[in-house]
Amino acid sequence: AAAAARALEARLRAALAGEGVDPGRLVVTDPLPHDQHLAAKGRGDVYLDPPQYNGHVTAADALWAAVPMVLLPGEAMHAR
């Protein structure tokens, strides 16, 4: 599982670099206690909600941390 997580992180960083975004801006952490999780999330610039399946609790955490959210409307409930 750890190898798969590292591979996913590498793909995300490569995709960011391919779009001209500094891959160093991506922050990946181990699981944190909730208060530390919200504090870490609050350091973000923006929360990008995935269009196919919305973030639900993750999106709510971003709002609680006062992080602006960008989302696209979907055609089904799970996609907004």
ZIWO-V6735 format. One record per backbone hydrogen bond with DSSP energy under -1.0 kcal/mol. NH is the residue of the N-H (numbers start at 0). CO is the residue of the C=O. Records with the same first field share a line. If there is no record, write none. Layout:
NH = CO ; CO
This chain:
4 = 0
5 = 1
6 = 2
7 = 3
8 = 4
9 = 5
10 = 6
11 = 7
12 = 8
13 = 9
14 = 10
15 = 11
16 = 12
17 = 13
18 = 14
19 = 16
20 = 15
24 = 21
25 = 22
36 = 32
37 = 33
38 = 34
39 = 35
40 = 36
41 = 37
42 = 39
43 = 40
46 = 67
48 = 69
53 = 77
57 = 54
59 = 55
60 = 56
61 = 57
62 = 58
63 = 59
64 = 60
65 = 62
66 = 61
69 = 46
78 = 75
79 = 76
